[in-house]
Amino acid sequence: MNAKLTQAAPQTKNVTASKLPVQTFRLGRIKAAVWENEADQKKFYNVTFARTYMDEARAFHDTDSFGRDDLPLVAKLADRAHTFIFERLAELKTESSE
């Protein structure tokens, strides 16, 4: 897969790994972040979507509002996130059975 479309979670020394997404997918200005959580010793995943835009001061911001033309990209990213989560769960299941 193209490196511009799939990005691993950035590693930051001052932030714990639990506060970073485990995977981020991007198509143009739309991105999907996959978050790993744990409760009752079971892992589960959530996905957040954002659209990046530039304000009048040329600073970048994210919003959770999408226009009509953004929706096909949101759908594609949702599919990628869905596939990633199922693959991640399969890996975890394989690791726990070893």
Secondary structure, 3 states (H helix, E strand, C coil): CCCCCEEECCCCCCCCHHHCCCEEEEECCEEEEEEEEEECCEEEEEEEEEEEEECCCCCEEEECCCCHHHHHHHHHHHHHHHHHHHHHHHHHHHHHHC
